[in-house]
Each structure stands twice: as structure tokens, then as C-alpha cells.
Amino acid sequence: MAGNTFGKLFRITTFGESHGRAIGVVIDGFPAGIDVNETLIHQDLQRRRPGQSKLTTQRKETEEFQILSGVFEEKSTGSPIAVTIPNTNARSKDYAHLEKTFRPSHADFTYEAKYGHRDHRGGGRSSARETAARVVAGAFAKMLLQQMGIEIVAYVSTVADVRATVNDQTVSLAEVEKSLIRCPDEMASSKMEKLINSVRKDGDTVGGIVSCVVRNVPVGLGEPVFDKLHADLGKAMLSINAVKGFEVGSGFASTKMKGSEHNDMFTSEKGKIITETNHSGGIQGGISNGMNITFNVAFKPVATIMRPQSSVDLEGNETTVEGKGRHDPCVLPRAVPIVEAMAAIVLADHYLRNKTQNG
């Protein structure tokens, strides 16, 4: 199975399955001499972990991690950093009925068709459990970016048709973390929570949008043509489980605007060139322009629902599938740190690439 590595200079490879002994990540290209903040790793894993509230899957994982290499005396050595996270609360029996049956809108059929053999326990490699390894890598990327003052804040902006009002110029991690939904708009957060609870009681699921803002980004990150900064951000976000859409800046709303409305006019403020508006989302020509990078990530409803659904088995015989065990009624609250992590990984990679090319 290929496709487990992401990035060029800051490069990560994740490994492990949902119900295997552990999951983990190898980070290659992390510079030497960087202070390693294990508290940050722990905090981000706790934000992503299952069982953190009634709105998430009740699988209980403590997300204790072990750094195996690449760190000495709380500093990076420059060698590959390997980190593992044990799986301690897997219940494989919940998936026994899926050994020869395909769940609707899951990777069961495509994995079986491509590889001829699959791990049906929680989806194996296709499970969102893998994203915990990304969060670890993202925490290391944040440590590097923090040295330049770069700040990444993601939050839930929409659940189904409930939309929040958030000022991305000022929104903080503290505001986001006050909400079980990770939505900093108190009124919208309350409506979202009620909606998710209602959907959960009906045995169904719901999707929405995670928005993200990256502040204090230097000018010049990103490569023209195939390695545009927003193209790599798009690939990173679309690689996350359940993601079905990505837009940067004004995104699809720009299709309803005229050029005279959409163009970001340049001006000068305290000797620094900025734009009066930010429809570009902080990226022009595939390169960061120094303004805040803003983007939205669309998550579909979780595919596992606690209702009978029609399907087929390995022989093509019609059958019925019903979700069992512990599953998220809405993935959005736990997706927030994953979006932050993938954004950090992309930016760390482009920072190193830019430094190598331009000094």
C-alpha cells in the first residue's frame, strides 16, 4: 500500500491500523535544536481523542504517546522522529458482522477490490484513528512555526444549516475550546449541540464545515505552478477522512462576484504592503502574500449510522447492515485539531523549502 507519506522537506509517514497494537508517525526533515514541547503534543491529542464528550464516539483512548527517537534533552537532534500511540480500547467484536459485508459509503468495497484483502476491524488503515498520528506530526510542525510567530486557529463554523458568526481576525484557541462543539459563537454552538444530540438519538449523523485562519504568515511561502501553497493545503485537507470539499479565501462565493468586487487592492500600512480586503485568502499566484490565510473544509456526515441500510456481501448477495459499537454522530469537534495539524505540516514544509531556496 503506497501513499502513506506526505511532504517534501518536512516529511511524515504514518503507520498502524484502528484495531492494531498501535498507530504512529515518523517525521523526517525536522531541524535540529528545536525545543520539543511534549505538553503541546498531549494537548492536541486530547483535543482529538475519542470519548471526550457525549457528542463524540465513546471509545476510550488515553492517547499516551512515546517518542522513540529524534529527541534528546528536550531538543530535536535532526534525526528522524518516531512516535507511537498504543491502541488500548479497541473492541474488534463490534465489527465481526462486517467481515464479508460492505458498509455504505465506507472504504470496505474499494479496499477489497483493490487489495483483495482488508482489515474489517474498524476499517483498519482507512479508519480516522490514523489521524491521531497526523496530530502528533502537526504538533511538531507547530513548534517550528511558533518560532516565526505563526499562529493557526481552526474552529467549527457550520453544522448542517446552523452557521456561526466568527471574526477570524481575533478568534482564539481559548474561545474555541470553551465549546464542546469547538465553535466560538456561543449561540450557534448551543444550537449545534442540540442538533447533534437530536441526530444521535435518531441513530443518524450530520456534517458541516471547519474553518481555519493562519496568522503572521511571511510573504513568499509556496511554489508557482504545481506546488502552489493553496494546492498543497487542498491536498492536505482532502486527505482527511470524511472531507468532501475545500475552499480558500472567498472560495465558491467568488463565482458570484465581479472582478471589481473581488480584487484585493494593495495599500501600505506602517511601511508594509498589505491588501485592503482578503478575498484571496492570503495566497496569490500560489504564494503567501503576508495576509491571513483563510480556508474552509467541508466534512460529510459520518458514514456509520445506527440504522439498517441495504448493502451486498462479498458474493454480491443483498443484505442489511446496521452500525454497532461506538461512533461519532458528528466528526467536526474532533476534526478541528486535525485541520490545524495538516495546515501546520504544509506550512512547515513550505517554510523549509523557501528557506532552502531563498536563504
KAZI-V555775 format. One record per residue. N is the residue number from 1. PHI is phi as a letter, one per 20 degrees, with the letter a starting at -180 (none if undefined). OMEGA is omega in whole degrees, -180 to 180 (* if undefined). Layout:
# KAZI-V555775
[[N & PHI & OMEGA] [N & PHI & OMEGA]]
This chain:
# KAZI-V555775
[[1 & none & 177] [2 & e & 173] [3 & n & -179] [4 & d & -177] [5 & d & -180] [6 & c & 177] [7 & o & -179] [8 & d & 177] [9 & e & 169] [10 & e & -168] [11 & c & -180] [12 & c & 172] [13 & c & 178] [14 & e & -179] [15 & b & 176] [16 & o & -179] [17 & c & -176] [18 & g & -177] [19 & d & 173] [20 & e & -178] [21 & f & -178] [22 & a & 168] [23 & d & -179] [24 & a & -178] [25 & b & 170] [26 & d & -179] [27 & d & 180] [28 & d & 178] [29 & n & 178] [30 & f & -175] [31 & f & 177] [32 & f & 173] [33 & n & 179] [34 & e & 176] [35 & f & -178] [36 & e & -176] [37 & d & -179] [38 & f & 177] [39 & f & 178] [40 & f & 178] [41 & g & -179] [42 & f & -179] [43 & f & -179] [44 & f & 176] [45 & f & 179] [46 & f & 178] [47 & f & -179] [48 & e & -168] [49 & f & 174] [50 & f & 175] [51 & m & -176] [52 & e & 176] [53 & a & 180] [54 & f & -178] [55 & e & -178] [56 & c & 174] [57 & g & -178] [58 & e & 171] [59 & g & -175] [60 & d & 175] [61 & c & -179] [62 & f & 180] [63 & l & 172] [64 & f & -176] [65 & c & 178] [66 & c & 175] [67 & e & -174] [68 & e & -175] [69 & a & 173] [70 & n & -180] [71 & c & 178] [72 & b & -178] [73 & l & 175] [74 & m & 174] [75 & c & 177] [76 & f & -179] [77 & e & -176] [78 & n & 177] [79 & e & -179] [80 & g & 178] [81 & e & 178] [82 & d & -179] [83 & c & 176] [84 & d & 176] [85 & c & -179] [86 & f & 169] [87 & e & -174] [88 & d & -173] [89 & c & 178] [90 & f & 176] [91 & c & -174] [92 & f & -179] [93 & f & 179] [94 & f & -176] [95 & d & -178] [96 & g & -177] [97 & f & -177] [98 & d & -176] [99 & g & -178] [100 & c & -178] [101 & c & -178] [102 & d & 176] [103 & f & 178] [104 & g & 175] [105 & m & 172] [106 & d & 179] [107 & e & -176] [108 & g & -176] [109 & f & -176] [110 & f & 176] [111 & f & 180] [112 & f & -178] [113 & f & -177] [114 & f & -172] [115 & d & 180] [116 & m & -180] [117 & a & -178] [118 & b & 174] [119 & e & -175] [120 & e & -177] [121 & f & 179] [122 & m & -180] [123 & n & 178] [124 & l & -177] [125 & f & -178] [126 & e & -179] [127 & f & 176] [128 & f & 174] [129 & g & -180] [130 & g & -175] [131 & f & 175] [132 & f & 178] [133 & f & 177] [134 & f & -180] [135 & f & 176] [136 & f & 179] [137 & f & 179] [138 & f & 178] [139 & f & 176] [140 & f & 178] [141 & f & 178] [142 & f & 179] [143 & g & 178] [144 & f & -177] [145 & f & -179] [146 & f & 178] [147 & f & 176] [148 & e & -180] [149 & m & 180] [150 & f & -177] [151 & c & -179] [152 & c & 178] [153 & c & 175] [154 & d & -178] [155 & a & 176] [156 & e & -179] [157 & d & -179] [158 & b & 166] [159 & c & -174] [160 & l & -178] [161 & d & 177] [162 & e & -175] [163 & d & 180] [164 & e & 172] [165 & d & -174] [166 & c & 176] [167 & e & -176] [168 & f & 175] [169 & f & -172] [170 & c & -175] [171 & g & -176] [172 & c & 177] [173 & g & -180] [174 & f & 179] [175 & f & -179] [176 & f & -174] [177 & f & 176] [178 & f & -174] [179 & d & 174] [180 & f & -179] [181 & e & -171] [182 & m & 174] [183 & d & -175] [184 & f & 175] [185 & e & -172] [186 & g & -178] [187 & f & 179] [188 & f & -180] [189 & f & 179] [190 & f & 179] [191 & f & 179] [192 & f & -179] [193 & f & 178] [194 & f & -180] [195 & f & -179] [196 & f & 178] [197 & f & 179] [198 & f & 179] [199 & f & 180] [200 & f & 180] [201 & f & 178] [202 & e & -180] [203 & m & -176] [204 & d & -179] [205 & c & -177] [206 & b & -179] [207 & d & -179] [208 & r & -173] [209 & c & 168] [210 & d & 177] [211 & d & -178] [212 & b & 175] [213 & c & 177] [214 & d & -175] [215 & d & 176] [216 & m & 179] [217 & e & 178] [218 & f & 175] [219 & f & 170] [220 & o & 178] [221 & e & -179] [222 & o & -180] [223 & d & 180] [224 & f & 176] [225 & m & -170] [226 & e & -177] [227 & d & 175] [228 & g & -178] [229 & g & -179] [230 & f & 176] [231 & f & 178] [232 & f & 174] [233 & f & 179] [234 & f & 178] [235 & f & 180] [236 & f & -177] [237 & f & -179] [238 & f & 176] [239 & e & 179] [240 & f & 179] [241 & g & 174] [242 & m & 179] [243 & e & -179] [244 & c & -179] [245 & a & 179] [246 & b & 174] [247 & b & -179] [248 & d & -179] [249 & m & -180] [250 & f & 174] [251 & l & -177] [252 & f & 178] [253 & f & -179] [254 & f & 179] [255 & f & -179] [256 & d & -177] [257 & d & 172] [258 & e & 179] [259 & g & -180] [260 & f & 179] [261 & e & -172] [262 & e & -176] [263 & f & 177] [264 & e & -177] [265 & f & 179] [266 & e & 174] [267 & b & -179] [268 & c & 180] [269 & c & -179] [270 & l & 178] [271 & m & -179] [272 & d & 178] [273 & f & 178] [274 & c & 175] [275 & d & -177] [276 & f & 175] [277 & c & -178] [278 & c & 177] [279 & f & -180] [280 & f & -179] [281 & m & 176] [282 & n & -178] [283 & c & 177] [284 & c & -177] [285 & m & -179] [286 & n & -175] [287 & c & 179] [288 & f & -178] [289 & d & 178] [290 & n & 176] [291 & e & 178] [292 & g & 173] [293 & e & -179] [294 & c & 177] [295 & b & 179] [296 & c & 180] [297 & c & -177] [298 & e & 179] [299 & d & 177] [300 & f & 172] [301 & f & 178] [302 & g & -173] [303 & f & -180] [304 & e & 178] [305 & c & -178] [306 & e & 178] [307 & c & 177] [308 & f & 176] [309 & c & 179] [310 & f & 179] [311 & b & 176] [312 & c & 177] [313 & e & -177] [314 & g & -180] [315 & e & -180] [316 & n & 179] [317 & f & 180] [318 & f & -179] [319 & b & 179] [320 & c & -180] [321 & c & 175] [322 & c & -179] [323 & f & 175] [324 & c & 175] [325 & n & -169] [326 & d & -176] [327 & b & 179] [328 & f & 171] [329 & f & 177] [330 & b & -175] [331 & e & -169] [332 & g & -178] [333 & g & -180] [334 & e & -179] [335 & f & -176] [336 & g & 179] [337 & f & 177] [338 & f & 177] [339 & f & 178] [340 & g & -177] [341 & f & -178] [342 & f & 176] [343 & f & -180] [344 & f & 180] [345 & f & 179] [346 & f & -177] [347 & f & 177] [348 & f & 179] [349 & f & -179] [350 & f & 175] [351 & f & -180] [352 & f & 179] [353 & f & 179] [354 & f & 179] [355 & f & 180] [356 & f & -176] [357 & e & -171] [358 & d & 178] [359 & m & *]]
